[in-house]
Amino acid sequence: NMLKPEYVHQYVDQVPNTNENSFVLSEKKIPHNAACTSGAILLMSLMMDLEGYAEFLSRASGGHAFKQDKATYEKLVQDSYKYEAVAHFLASNDCYATKQSVAGVRDVTDAYMQALS
């Protein structure tokens, strides 16, 4: 399985990070952990590499269907440049498992915002 801990921790570290700055990577040159924005965006990219990642997320949440809050999503879209900046930072530091094009970074950013809403 692609999302086994050994695989995930090649791309997202598991160290505490007291720095709120998403533009700081761990000593391994990867996001500090999954709880920071850069780590969460990178995890979303790993899930998107899976076939049927929406089904994966549903299973991971105990079988609950995902319902998007349109107002929350629209607010996130207004601030999407912040998430895209982090996603491009990750791409420029070769943090993704697969090479990301500009369109790919936007897809990851959009999926991240959908998951937040």
ChimeraX commands (.cxc) that place a marker at each C-alpha (Angstrom):
marker #1 position 0.00,0.00,0.00 radius 0.5
marker #1 position 1.33,3.37,-1.04 radius 0.5
marker #1 position 0.26,5.16,2.15 radius 0.5
marker #1 position 2.08,2.98,4.63 radius 0.5
marker #1 position 3.95,5.01,7.25 radius 0.5
marker #1 position 7.35,4.12,5.78 radius 0.5
marker #1 position 6.30,5.58,2.43 radius 0.5
marker #1 position 4.57,8.68,3.81 radius 0.5
marker #1 position 7.50,9.57,6.05 radius 0.5
marker #1 position 9.77,9.72,3.02 radius 0.5
marker #1 position 7.81,12.88,2.11 radius 0.5
marker #1 position 6.44,14.19,5.44 radius 0.5
marker #1 position 8.53,14.10,8.59 radius 0.5
marker #1 position 7.14,13.35,12.05 radius 0.5
marker #1 position 8.88,15.94,14.17 radius 0.5
marker #1 position 7.29,18.73,16.22 radius 0.5
marker #1 position 7.37,22.15,14.63 radius 0.5
marker #1 position 6.78,25.22,16.76 radius 0.5
marker #1 position 7.39,27.47,13.77 radius 0.5
marker #1 position 4.11,28.50,12.10 radius 0.5
marker #1 position 5.97,29.23,8.86 radius 0.5
marker #1 position 5.04,26.72,6.14 radius 0.5
marker #1 position 8.12,27.80,4.21 radius 0.5
marker #1 position 10.49,26.01,6.59 radius 0.5
marker #1 position 11.38,22.38,5.97 radius 0.5
marker #1 position 12.80,19.85,8.41 radius 0.5
marker #1 position 16.47,18.85,8.41 radius 0.5
marker #1 position 15.47,16.13,5.90 radius 0.5
marker #1 position 14.24,18.87,3.50 radius 0.5
marker #1 position 10.60,17.76,3.83 radius 0.5
marker #1 position 7.64,19.25,5.75 radius 0.5
marker #1 position 7.95,18.82,9.53 radius 0.5
marker #1 position 4.69,16.93,10.01 radius 0.5
marker #1 position 1.21,16.37,8.64 radius 0.5
marker #1 position -0.34,18.99,10.93 radius 0.5
marker #1 position 1.41,21.95,9.28 radius 0.5
marker #1 position 0.02,23.38,6.04 radius 0.5
marker #1 position 2.94,22.20,3.93 radius 0.5
marker #1 position 2.65,18.67,5.34 radius 0.5
marker #1 position -1.10,18.55,4.79 radius 0.5
marker #1 position -0.73,19.75,1.19 radius 0.5
marker #1 position 1.95,17.15,0.56 radius 0.5
marker #1 position -0.22,14.38,2.06 radius 0.5
marker #1 position -3.06,15.47,-0.22 radius 0.5
marker #1 position -0.75,15.07,-3.21 radius 0.5
marker #1 position 0.16,11.55,-2.06 radius 0.5
marker #1 position -3.52,10.66,-1.70 radius 0.5
marker #1 position -4.27,12.10,-5.14 radius 0.5
marker #1 position -1.68,9.73,-6.63 radius 0.5
marker #1 position -3.90,6.85,-5.47 radius 0.5
marker #1 position -6.69,5.51,-7.60 radius 0.5
marker #1 position -9.97,6.50,-5.95 radius 0.5
marker #1 position -8.59,8.79,-3.28 radius 0.5
marker #1 position -12.11,10.02,-2.46 radius 0.5
marker #1 position -13.06,6.46,-1.56 radius 0.5
marker #1 position -9.87,6.20,0.50 radius 0.5
marker #1 position -10.82,9.34,2.44 radius 0.5
marker #1 position -14.33,8.00,3.00 radius 0.5
marker #1 position -12.97,4.71,4.38 radius 0.5
marker #1 position -10.48,6.60,6.55 radius 0.5
marker #1 position -13.33,8.62,8.05 radius 0.5
marker #1 position -15.34,5.55,8.97 radius 0.5
marker #1 position -17.43,5.46,5.80 radius 0.5
marker #1 position -18.89,8.94,6.10 radius 0.5
marker #1 position -19.74,10.73,2.88 radius 0.5
marker #1 position -17.97,14.01,2.37 radius 0.5
marker #1 position -20.11,17.09,2.12 radius 0.5
marker #1 position -18.48,20.28,1.09 radius 0.5
marker #1 position -19.48,23.54,2.77 radius 0.5
marker #1 position -19.71,25.88,-0.21 radius 0.5
marker #1 position -19.25,29.07,1.86 radius 0.5
marker #1 position -16.10,27.71,3.49 radius 0.5
marker #1 position -14.72,26.58,0.15 radius 0.5
marker #1 position -15.41,29.98,-1.45 radius 0.5
marker #1 position -13.62,31.73,1.42 radius 0.5
marker #1 position -10.64,29.40,1.03 radius 0.5
marker #1 position -10.58,30.06,-2.72 radius 0.5
marker #1 position -10.34,33.80,-2.00 radius 0.5
marker #1 position -7.14,33.07,-0.07 radius 0.5
marker #1 position -5.92,30.30,-2.38 radius 0.5
marker #1 position -2.80,32.23,-3.32 radius 0.5
marker #1 position -1.45,31.43,0.16 radius 0.5
marker #1 position -1.91,27.69,-0.31 radius 0.5
marker #1 position -0.61,27.84,-3.89 radius 0.5
marker #1 position 2.51,29.64,-2.65 radius 0.5
marker #1 position 3.17,26.81,-0.18 radius 0.5
marker #1 position 2.46,24.20,-2.88 radius 0.5
marker #1 position 4.86,25.92,-5.31 radius 0.5
marker #1 position 7.47,26.15,-2.54 radius 0.5
marker #1 position 7.20,22.38,-2.08 radius 0.5
marker #1 position 7.52,21.84,-5.84 radius 0.5
marker #1 position 10.57,24.11,-6.07 radius 0.5
marker #1 position 12.22,22.04,-3.32 radius 0.5
marker #1 position 11.35,18.70,-5.02 radius 0.5
marker #1 position 9.25,17.58,-2.07 radius 0.5
marker #1 position 6.50,15.84,-4.09 radius 0.5
marker #1 position 6.62,12.13,-4.89 radius 0.5
marker #1 position 5.94,12.96,-8.55 radius 0.5
marker #1 position 7.04,16.03,-10.51 radius 0.5
marker #1 position 4.28,18.66,-10.33 radius 0.5
marker #1 position 3.40,20.97,-13.19 radius 0.5
marker #1 position 1.77,24.33,-12.52 radius 0.5
marker #1 position -1.59,22.72,-13.27 radius 0.5
marker #1 position -0.73,19.83,-10.93 radius 0.5
marker #1 position 0.08,22.25,-8.12 radius 0.5
marker #1 position -3.29,23.94,-8.66 radius 0.5
marker #1 position -5.05,20.57,-8.60 radius 0.5
marker #1 position -3.35,19.66,-5.30 radius 0.5
marker #1 position -4.22,23.09,-3.86 radius 0.5
marker #1 position -7.85,22.77,-4.94 radius 0.5
marker #1 position -8.14,19.25,-3.49 radius 0.5
marker #1 position -6.62,20.53,-0.23 radius 0.5
marker #1 position -9.17,23.37,-0.03 radius 0.5
marker #1 position -12.02,20.97,-0.80 radius 0.5
marker #1 position -10.85,18.70,2.01 radius 0.5
marker #1 position -10.76,21.68,4.40 radius 0.5
marker #1 position -14.29,22.68,3.51 radius 0.5
marker link #1:1,2 radius 0.2
marker link #1:2,3 radius 0.2
marker link #1:3,4 radius 0.2
marker link #1:4,5 radius 0.2
marker link #1:5,6 radius 0.2
marker link #1:6,7 radius 0.2
marker link #1:7,8 radius 0.2
marker link #1:8,9 radius 0.2
marker link #1:9,10 radius 0.2
marker link #1:10,11 radius 0.2
marker link #1:11,12 radius 0.2
marker link #1:12,13 radius 0.2
marker link #1:13,14 radius 0.2
marker link #1:14,15 radius 0.2
marker link #1:15,16 radius 0.2
marker link #1:16,17 radius 0.2
marker link #1:17,18 radius 0.2
marker link #1:18,19 radius 0.2
marker link #1:19,20 radius 0.2
marker link #1:20,21 radius 0.2
marker link #1:21,22 radius 0.2
marker link #1:22,23 radius 0.2
marker link #1:23,24 radius 0.2
marker link #1:24,25 radius 0.2
marker link #1:25,26 radius 0.2
marker link #1:26,27 radius 0.2
marker link #1:27,28 radius 0.2
marker link #1:28,29 radius 0.2
marker link #1:29,30 radius 0.2
marker link #1:30,31 radius 0.2
marker link #1:31,32 radius 0.2
marker link #1:32,33 radius 0.2
marker link #1:33,34 radius 0.2
marker link #1:34,35 radius 0.2
marker link #1:35,36 radius 0.2
marker link #1:36,37 radius 0.2
marker link #1:37,38 radius 0.2
marker link #1:38,39 radius 0.2
marker link #1:39,40 radius 0.2
marker link #1:40,41 radius 0.2
marker link #1:41,42 radius 0.2
marker link #1:42,43 radius 0.2
marker link #1:43,44 radius 0.2
marker link #1:44,45 radius 0.2
marker link #1:45,46 radius 0.2
marker link #1:46,47 radius 0.2
marker link #1:47,48 radius 0.2
marker link #1:48,49 radius 0.2
marker link #1:49,50 radius 0.2
marker link #1:50,51 radius 0.2
marker link #1:51,52 radius 0.2
marker link #1:52,53 radius 0.2
marker link #1:53,54 radius 0.2
marker link #1:54,55 radius 0.2
marker link #1:55,56 radius 0.2
marker link #1:56,57 radius 0.2
marker link #1:57,58 radius 0.2
marker link #1:58,59 radius 0.2
marker link #1:59,60 radius 0.2
marker link #1:60,61 radius 0.2
marker link #1:61,62 radius 0.2
marker link #1:62,63 radius 0.2
marker link #1:63,64 radius 0.2
marker link #1:64,65 radius 0.2
marker link #1:65,66 radius 0.2
marker link #1:66,67 radius 0.2
marker link #1:67,68 radius 0.2
marker link #1:68,69 radius 0.2
marker link #1:69,70 radius 0.2
marker link #1:70,71 radius 0.2
marker link #1:71,72 radius 0.2
marker link #1:72,73 radius 0.2
marker link #1:73,74 radius 0.2
marker link #1:74,75 radius 0.2
marker link #1:75,76 radius 0.2
marker link #1:76,77 radius 0.2
marker link #1:77,78 radius 0.2
marker link #1:78,79 radius 0.2
marker link #1:79,80 radius 0.2
marker link #1:80,81 radius 0.2
marker link #1:81,82 radius 0.2
marker link #1:82,83 radius 0.2
marker link #1:83,84 radius 0.2
marker link #1:84,85 radius 0.2
marker link #1:85,86 radius 0.2
marker link #1:86,87 radius 0.2
marker link #1:87,88 radius 0.2
marker link #1:88,89 radius 0.2
marker link #1:89,90 radius 0.2
marker link #1:90,91 radius 0.2
marker link #1:91,92 radius 0.2
marker link #1:92,93 radius 0.2
marker link #1:93,94 radius 0.2
marker link #1:94,95 radius 0.2
marker link #1:95,96 radius 0.2
marker link #1:96,97 radius 0.2
marker link #1:97,98 radius 0.2
marker link #1:98,99 radius 0.2
marker link #1:99,100 radius 0.2
marker link #1:100,101 radius 0.2
marker link #1:101,102 radius 0.2
marker link #1:102,103 radius 0.2
marker link #1:103,104 radius 0.2
marker link #1:104,105 radius 0.2
marker link #1:105,106 radius 0.2
marker link #1:106,107 radius 0.2
marker link #1:107,108 radius 0.2
marker link #1:108,109 radius 0.2
marker link #1:109,110 radius 0.2
marker link #1:110,111 radius 0.2
marker link #1:111,112 radius 0.2
marker link #1:112,113 radius 0.2
marker link #1:113,114 radius 0.2
marker link #1:114,115 radius 0.2
marker link #1:115,116 radius 0.2
marker link #1:116,117 radius 0.2
view
